[in-house]
Amino acid sequence: MSDSLKDIPIKVEPKQPAGDAVEVSLYEAAKKIYPRSVKGIFNTWRVIAVLATQLVYLGLPWLNWNGRQAVNFDLVERKFFLFGLTFWPQDFIFLSAFLMCCAFGLFAWTTIAGRLWCGYACPQTVYTEVMLWIEQWVEGDRSRRMKLDKEPMSLRKFRLKFTKHALMVVFCLWTGFSLVGYFTPIRSLAQAVPTFDFSTWEIFWMFFYAGFTYLFAVFMREQVCKYMCPYARFQSVMFDADTLIISYDEKRGEPRGARKKGAEHANLGDCINCSICVQVCPVGIDIRNGLQYECIGCAACIDACDEVMDKIGSPRGLIRYTTENALEGKYPESQIASRLKRPRVVMYSVVLLSVFTAGVTGLILKKPFKVDVIRDRASLVRETDEGWLENTYSLKIMNVSEKPQHFRISVKGMPDLKLDMDQKVVDVKPTGNETVGVRVQADPQYATKGSHEIHFVIESLDNPDLRLEEKSSFIGE
């Protein structure tokens, strides 16, 4: 397996007579990787991360809140429920703040500790890990899987392969079903399963997500991380010599060589060249050749190497989390934490904290209702029987709370304005909306030709302190 772009072998056919074409292969043929299982502290954390992410993703749609699904993105009604919060398309600013927090959080974390997101929580890593668990459970450990693939097709091999892929397909369909469950109430989806009574779009997204999960996590695996993920390409922009990375201590490990436990070899380093660190790597690289862009920071090689060091009686840490500067001896590893105060980390952290604070403040100050004012453009202005000028408007009142609300509407901005509407009090159901038609009348002596600014005042009768003013315009003549 190649270690970097510059190490990709170029295979040239044997020398041929002049004038004949020479075939040059610029890409190495993909080889199936059989990651070896490993035990250790980092593997334990990775298992916890996989279980936690899947518990959240697969379990969240089944939670209820006030008689409805706790997390539901209702695209038809354009309402997005997140536990006790209700968001409308007008709240797009909160989605922007959330995405900015995710981006700068990832940038800051990458600058501090490298690709921990990739190694522990990325969906590609998580689903690949789940598929490996199924593979190991059905086919056995690394050596058995390799031996099985080399065997000719038989009834036993067919049975194992069919069982493995059947379980993988079921899990992938479960992930697709859960995805759609965030947009269509998942309990109604579950009731439709026996009759397969799904809409066309529900069927499409279930199988689309399940299909790509199956393709990426079962067949492509490390190829996605190495060739398709853009994060692997631009991560070096966020790395510096003080970024915490997985490193092989070459000074301590070289020269490599096998030895028996307890035997002294003055001319050999601690690395016994067992290659177990390569066997456990999910992307098939050799960390002893230095940091490579393919490395996803899963730390499987650390657990494997520590286990070998324990067996041969050498201290742990031949492969470990450290920084480039610490590895070169520019400062002791005990000072790594003090290097967090460098400008790049501070800049990302300040931006992240600012956006997060602004988003939380906006949520705290968010009023429990919203109002949209639309002036009737089909009939800009008309004259009433009393000689007043009249404009027509539609007010859409959206209740974003879990309780019914009652509102009173008034208008101001010009002398002697009159508000004519069919109902004095507007009642809006919980998380519902109500569109009210109103007519505003103005004295012609004040409503001269052109546009005049007016303000609709919407007051809550349940809480007099809650009121909104929405600007609009009155057209005179």
N, C-alpha and C positions, 0 to 999 in steps of 0.2 A: 504494500500500500504506500503510495507516495506521501511525502511529508509536507511538501509545499509546492507551489507552482513551478519553482525553478527546478524541482527534483522530479517532475513528471518525465518519465523516460520517453525518448524518441526512438522508435524502432525503425531501423533502416534495413531494407532487404539486402541480401548479398549483392556484391558488386556485379553489375551486368554490363554487357557490351555497350559501347557508346551509341547513343541514339535511342536506346530502350528506356521506357518510363521507369522511374524509381518511386515506389510506394512509401510514403512517410506517414506514420501514425502519430498524431499529436495528443491523443487521449488514451489513457490506460483503460482497458476493459474492466467493467465493474465486477468485483468479486464479492460473493456473499460473505458477510461477517457473522461469526458465531460468537457473540459475547459470552464470556465465562461468568458464572455467578460468583458473587463476592460478598463477604460479610465485613462489617465495620461500622464505625460511627457515621461516616458520610453516606453509606448505603442506607443506614437506618433513617437518616434525615430525608433521603430521596424517597424512600418508601412512604414516609409520613407525608411528604409533599404531594406525592401521587394520590394517596388516599384522601387527603384533605381537599385537593382541587376537584377530584371527582365527586366527593361527597357534596361539595357546594354546587357544582355544575348539575349533577344528576338529581340532587335532592331539593334544591331551591324551588323549582316550579311546584313542588307538592305542598309547600307551606301555605297556610291560609292566614289572612289578616282581615278582621272585621267582615267576615262572611264572603270574602273574595280571595283570589289568588294573590299572594303577597307580592310576587314579582311578575308582572304581566305587561307586555308592550302591545297595546291594542292599536294596531295600525288602522283598522277600519274606523274606529271612533276617534283616532288620533289622541289617545290618552295613554300615558305610560305610568304604571303604578310601581312604586318601590316602597314596600311596606306601608308606612303611614303617609308617604309623600305621593302626590299626583302631579305629573308634569305634562305640559301641553307643548305643541310645536313652538309656541312663543318662548318657551324656557330653553331654547337651544343653547343659550349662553352657558347653562350649567353642564351640558354635555361637552361643550368646548373646554370648559375649565377642567372637567374630569379627564379628558384626553390629554390636555397639557400636563396635568399632574402625573399621568402615567408615563408620558414621554420624558419629562425632566426627572422623574423618579428613576426611570430606567437609565438615563444618562448618568445621574449621580451615582447610582449603585454600580454601574459598569466601571466608572472611573475609580471607585473605591475597591471593588472586589471582582472585577472581570465579569465573565459570563455565567454568573450564578443563576440568572433567570433561565438561561438555556439549559443548564444542567439539572434543574430541579422543578421548574414550573411551566416551561414552554409546552403548549399542547402537543407539539410534535414529539418532544421528549417523553411526555406523560403517556401518550397513546402508544408510542413505541415500547415503553417499559411494560405497559399492560399486555401488549402482544407477546413480548418476551416471556412474561409470566405464564401466559397460556401455552406458549411453545414449550417451555421447560416442563410444565405440568403434564402435557400430553406426550411429548417426545423424549423427555429426559434431559440430562445435562449436556454440556457442550460436545463432548466426545461422542455421545450417543446420537446427537442431532447430525453431526458431521458424517458419522458412519451410516445413518439412515439415508441421507441424501445420496450417498455413493452407491447404495444398494439398487439393484434393478427393481422395477415395479413388481410388487407382490400384493397378496390380499392383506397382509399385515401392514405393509407400508401405505396402501390405499386407505385402510381403516384409520390409521394414525393421522394421515394428511387430511382426510375428510373431516375427522373429528376436530382437529386443530382449526381448520378454516371455518367450519360451521360455528364454533364458539366465537371466533373472531368476527364473523359476519353478524352474529347475534349482538355482540357488544357494539359494533359499529352502528347497527340499526337502532340500538338503544340510545346512542349519542345523538343520532339524527332525530329520533322521536323527542328527546329532551330539548333539542334546539327549537323545534316547532312548538313545543310546550311553553316556551317563553312568550310566544305570540298568539297562540290559541290556547285557551284554558286546558291544561294538561289532563284534567279529569274527564272532560268531554272527548278528548282524543283517545283516552284509555277506553271509554265506553264504545268508541267507534272501531276499535281494533278487531273484534270478532267478525264484523260485517265489512271491514275495510271501507267504511263510509267516510272517506276523507275527501277534501276538496282537491282540485288539480294542483294548486300551489302547495298545499300541505304535503301531498305525495312527492312533488318535485323536490322540495327542500329536505324532506326526510332522506330520500335516496341520494340527493346531491351531496349532502354533508356526510352521510354514511359511506358513500362510494369513495369520496376523497380521503376520508379517515382510513378506510381499508387500503387504498392505494398507497398513501404516504406511510402509514404505520406498519404495514405488512410487507410491502415490496420495496419501497424506495428508502425508507428509514434514513440512514446517514447521508444518502444522496441529497435529500432535501436540505439538510444542514450545510452540506459542503458546496452545493451548486445552486440551490434555489433561494435560500434565505439571504436577504440583503444585509441582515444584521451582522453576519459573519464577515461581510466585506467592509463595512464602515466602522466596525467596532474599534479598529486601530486608531481612529480619530480621537476616541475617548480614553485610550490607554496612555499611560506614561510610565516612567521608570519606577514610580511608587505605587502602581496598581498591584493589588494582591492577585497573584496568578499561581497556577500549579506548575511547579518547577522541579526538575531533576538536579540534584546537587552533584555536578560533574566532578568537582574536586574530591568529594568524599567517595564517589562511586567508581571512578576509573583508577586503574584499568580493570575491566570486568573479568570474571573468571569463576568457575565452579569450585566449591570447596565443601568439606564436610562440617557438620555442626561442631563448633568448638575448636576446629583446626585453625592454626595461625598461618596466614600467607602474607608475608611482609610486602610482597610485590603486587598484591591485588587490592582493589578497593572493595567497598561493601557490596557492590552490585555483583550478583552471582550469574547474571545473564540468563535468568530463567524465562524471560519474556512473558511472565504472567501479567505484567502491567500492560502489555500489548493485547493479550488475550481477553482481558476484561474491558478493554476500551470499546464503547459502542460505535465509534467512528473508525476504529482500526488504525490509529496512529501510534507511533512510538514516542512517548513523551521524552525519552532520553535524547532525542534529536533536537530538543528545544521547543519553545512555544510555537504552535502552528495555528493558523486560522481555523482549522477544522476542529480544534479542541473546544468542547462545549462546557468545560469546567465542572463535570459531574463528580470528579474526585474518586472515581472507581479505582484508578491506578494507585492512589494514596492508600486506600484500604488494602489493596492487594499487596503492595510493597511492604506496608507495615506488618502484615501477616507473615510475609517471608522473613522479614528482619527478626521477628519474634522467634521463628523456627531456627534461624542460624545463630541466634544469640547476639545480634547487633542492635544498636539503638534505632528506634523508629525515626522517620523523617528524611530518609534518603530522597523520597519524593514527597513534597509538602507544599502547603500554601505559603508563599513568601513573595517578596518583591524583587525586581531586577537589581535595584540598588543594594538591598540587603544581601542578596546572593553574591554580589560582587564585593561585599565587605565594606561598603561605604558607610554603613551604620548597623548596629546590632539589631536583630529581629525584635528585640524587646521594645524598640522605638518605632515600630511600624505604625502603631496607633497614633503616635504624635504627628505622623505625616498626613493626617486627614485634613489639616488646616491649610492645605495648599490652595492657590487661587481657583483652579478649575473646580474643585469640590465645593468651595465656598460659593462660587458663582451659580452652579447648578442648584445648590441647596437654597440660596436666597430666592431664586426664581420660583422654585418649587414651593417654598414656604409662602411666598407672596400670592401665587395663584391659589394655593390651598386655602389661605386665610380669606381671600376675596370670595371664593366659592362658598365657604362655610358661612361667612357673613351674609352673603346674598340669600342663602337658605334660611338663616335665622330671621332676616328681615322680610322674607317673602310673605306677601299677603295671601290670605286664604281664598281670594277670588281675583279674577282678571276680567278686563272689559275691552272689547273691540268695538270701535265706532265706524260705521260705514254710511256715508251720505249717499242718498239716492241720486245717481247721476242721470237717470232717464228723464227726470223732471227736476231741473235745478231749482226753480222758484215758481211759485204760483201765488195769485192774489186771492184772499179769502173774501167772503161776503161782507165782512166788516172793513175791508180795504187794507188789511194787514198783509205782509208778505210772509210766505210760509215755505220752509224747507223740510224735507222728510229724511229721516235717518233710521238705521237699524242698529240697535245696541245688542251685542252678544255678550252675555254675562256668564262667565265660567266659574263654577264652584270647584275649587281644587282641594276642598277639605272633605272629611268623612261625615260631616253633619249637614243637615238642610240649612239653608240660609235665606234670609228675607231682606230685600233691598228697596230703597227709595231713591228715585232719580230726580234730579233738578238740573237746571241749566243757568249759566251766568256768562257775562262777557260783554253784553250790550244792554243799554237801558230798556226797561220795561219788556224784557223777553217773556214769552209765554210758552209753556210746555203742555202739549196736548197728547195724551196717551190713553189707551183703553183701560189700563189697570194702574191703580195707585201704588200697589206693592207688588214687587216681582218675587215670586218664590222659585228657588232653584234647588233641585234635589242634590244629595251628596254626590260628588264627583261628576255632576251633570252640568248642563248648560241650557240657557234659555235665551232665545232671540226675541227682542221686544221692538216693535215699530213705534217710533215717536215722531211728533211733528212740532217744530219750533217756529213760533210766529214772532215777527218783529215789526215795530212801527216804521213805516216807510221813511220818515224823516231822519231816522238813525241808520236804517239799512239802505244806504246809498249804493250806487252801482259798484260792483266789485266784490271782493272777498273780505269777510270780517271774522276775526278770530273769536270763537266761543269755547266754553268749557262745560262738559257734562260732568256732574258730580254724582257719584254713586255711593250711597251710604248704607252700611249694614245696620239693620234694625236690631239685630241680636247683640251687636257690639258697636256702640256709637263712635268709638275711637277709630274704627276701621272705615276708611273712605278713600276713594280714588277719584282723581280728576283726569279726564281724557280730553285732549285738545281736538277740536274740529274747526270747521269753517262754515259761515253762513253767507250765502250768495244773495246780494241785493240787486236792485235794478233802478 
